[in-house]
Amino acid sequence: KMASATLTLGPGCTPQDEQFPKVLASMVSEATGRPEPMVMAMVLHSDIMPGLLQQPVATLHLALIGTEDPHRAQQMVKFLTWKLADRLGVMRSHFSVIVHFMERNHTVIAGEVR
């Protein structure tokens, strides 16, 4: 089962680690139970400032192949919020996680529906 994680960082939110995509993949692997090689991780930087907030903000979009489990999703969001917000120095109230579950038959890998 694959997972895709895209972390968008606002102004003032800069990870200290150059290998942060690898760190992100490791955290997502731990949160989702998927093997780290099956986690695609990307870190983007954005100049967008939501509203009038002057503090650093970050948003994690997480796409998972598999059946939706609201309880598990809640646990993942809590775990990732605590781990990543603390690591990035972002207030937890300014860190968002969006989880998308995709049915296995709605995904295409190597040009084939799986």
Sequence and secondary structure as in RCSB ss.txt:
>XXXX:A:sequence
KMASATLTLGPGCTPQDEQFPKVLASMVSEATGRPEPMVMAMVLHSDIMPGLLQQPVATLHLALIGTEDPHRAQQ
MVKFLTWKLADRLGVMRSHFSVIVHFMERNHTVIAGEVR
>XXXX:A:secstr
  EEEEEEE TT   S TTHHHHHHHHHHHHH   GGGEEEEEEE     TT  S  EEEEEEEES   HHHHHH
HHHHHHHHHHHHHT  GGGEEEEEEEE GGG EETTEE 
